[in-house]
């Protein structure tokens, strides 16, 4: 029986944990490759603002994630954008989805603040240096004057980052894994994907890495992950770029 909109039901076959790990590891390796080839090539040949090197490199990292997710959904027999997005578990918010989205965002913010505070106290007590929360390959100085227009170059990379990751990690991979522990596996693999960012970033990202897959587990809606991921990452980056956060 066809649904009320006349479309055939989206095809969502199972994915093995080994296949899921292979996809994560492939794109983690791709991340490392870009950092060792494209990023230094850009720095050696173009006198850009330091932020632009990452904006361009990030586009080459995250665009393939988005394209891979769409390609895999299409390869499963889904046709048309509506059916393909349905196969990637992208759907309008229900009241329950809104509640999970807002609760998840609040949890990520509170837990991240707790982690930062705990690390700060430990470092102060033992005399340790605070771990850097800026990736080793980025130099992010506040944008001043006309430089603020560079945020227009950041927007497409940010879109690809959030939508590409969520459609692939949640909509495609987690949406095809079976079992209650699938979200734990996805959290672990997503943490591995963050290895190139360095330990400081991984530590601060840990709450989001745990909460977002769990929120998807409870809602089966990729838009929930996009909402939490985007509102956690986006405003913080803009605040740093504008010099509002150190």
N, C-alpha and C positions, 0 to 999 in steps of 0.2 A: 504494500500500500504506500502511495506517495504522500508526503506531508502536505499540509494545506497550501503551501506556496507552489506546489506542482513540481518541485525539484526532487530528483531521486535522493535517497539518504546518502550522506557523506560516507565514503569508505574509509574506515579507520582500522587497519589490520594491527596485529600485535607486533611489538618490537622486542627483541631479546636484550637482556642487560649487556651482553657482549657487544651487540651492534650499537647500543646507546653509547657505551664507553668508547667504541671506535670512532664515532662521530665527534664526541667531545675531544678526544686525543688528537684527531686529525686537525681540528680547528685550533687547538692549543699549539700544535706544531706550526701551523700557518701563522699564528700570532708571533711566535718566536722568529720565524723566517722574515716576516715584515720588519720586525725590530732590528734585525741584523743586516738587512739589505736595503729596503726602501727608505726607512727612516734616515740612516746615515747618508744615503745617496741624496736625499732632499737637502739635508743640512750642508753637504759638501758643495752643492751646486746652486742653491738659492738662498739669498739673504732675506729671509722672511722673518716676521715676528715668530718667536719660539713656539707659540701655541699652534700656529698653522701647520707645523710639521706633524703634530699629532692629529689634527683635524683631517688631514689628507690620508695619513697612514691608517687612522681609525676607519675612514670610509672604505679603504681596501680590505680591512679586517671584517667589518660588520655587514657590508653589502652581500658578500658571499653567503653569510648565514641566512639572510632573508631569502636570497635566491634558491639556496639549497632546500629550505623548508617548503617553498612554493613548488619547486620541482618535484620533491618527493611526494607531496600531496597530489600533484598532477599525475605522477607516474603510477599512483595507486588506482587511477581510473576516475578521479574527480575532475569534473569539467565545469568551466565557468567560474568566475571569481567568487560568487556566493557559495557554491558548493566546496570550492577549494578552501576558503576561509573557514567554513563550517568543519571541514576535515581537520583544520588546525585549531579547533575549539575556540574560535573567535566569535562571540555572540554578544548581543546587547545585555546590559546589566539588568538583573532582577533585583528586587529589594534585598535579597540575601547576599547577592554579589556586592552590592553597595556596602553592606555592613562588613563583609569580610575585607573589602578594599580599604575602608577607612580604619578598621581595627588593625589590619596588617600594616598600613602606613604608620599608624601611631606606635605599634609595637616595634617596627624597625627604627623609628626615631628614638624611642626611649631606650631600647637595647643598645643602639649605637652610642648614645650618650653615656650609658652605664659602662660600656666597654672602654670608652675613651677615659672616663673618670677613673676607672679601676687601674688602667695602665698608667695614667698620670700619677696616681697615688703610689703605685709600686715603684715607678721610676724615681719619684721624689724621695721615697723612704730608703731605697737602696742605692741612690746616687747614679742610676742608670740614665742613659740618653733616651729621650722619647723616640720611638720608631717613627720614621718618616711616613706621612700619609700621602705624599706625592710620589707617583711612579718615577723610577730612576731615569726613565727616558723622556720625561716631560720637564720643561722649564716654564712654569706658569706664573708670570708676573702680572699684576693688575693692569687691565687695559685702561688707557687714559685718552681723553679727547677723541680724535677720529679713529683711534684703535678700537674703540667699542663697536665699530661697524663689523669687526671681525666676528662678532657673535652671529652675524648672518651666515658666515661660513661654517660656524659650529652647528647651526640648526640642522642641516641635512645629515651631518655625521651623528648628531644626537638622536635623530629619528631612526637612522639605520641601527644605531647601538641598541636602543630600547626595543624597537619593533623586531629587529632581526634576531636579537637574543631570545626574546619572549616567544616569538613564533617557532623558533627552532627548539630551544631548550624545553619550553612548556608545551606549546601547541603540537609540535611534532613528536619529540622524544618522550616527554613525560606522559603525554596523552596516549601513547601506544604501549607503555609499560603496564604490566599488571601487578597487582598485589599492594597491600597497604604500605609496604616499605619502599615503593617506587620513588616517593618524594625524597626519602633519605638518600637513595642512590643518586638522584639528580642533584641534590645539594652537594654531595661529595664530589661529583664530577664537575659541577659548576665551580667549586672551590679550586679544583685542579686547573680549570681554564683561567683562573685569576693568578696562577703562579707567575706569569711574566710581569705582573704589576709589582711584585715584591711583597715581603711579609707584612709590612706596615699596612698597606692597602688591603691585603687579604684579611687581616685582623679586624679592621674597621668595617669591612664588607660582610663579615661573618653573619651578623644578624639578618641582613637582607638575603644572604645566600640560604639561610634556613627558613625564613618566614615566607618568602615568595613561593618556593615550591610547595610549602604546606598549604598556603592559601589556594593555590591551583588545585591541590589534592582535594580540598574541601568544596571547591566551586566548579571545577572542570571548565573554567572560563579563562582563556588567555588574556582577555582584556583586564582581568583583575591584576595579573602580573605586570602588564603594561602600565596600569595606573600607579601601582606601588613603586615600581622600578623608576618610572619617569619622574614622579613627584619627589622621590628621594634623591635622585641624582641631579636632575635639572636645576632646581632652585639653588642647591648647594654650589654647583659649578658657576652659575651666574653670579652668586654672591662673592665667590672667590675672584672671579674675573673682574668684577667691579671694585675689588678692594674692600668689600664689606666684611669678609672673613679672612683671617690670616692663615 
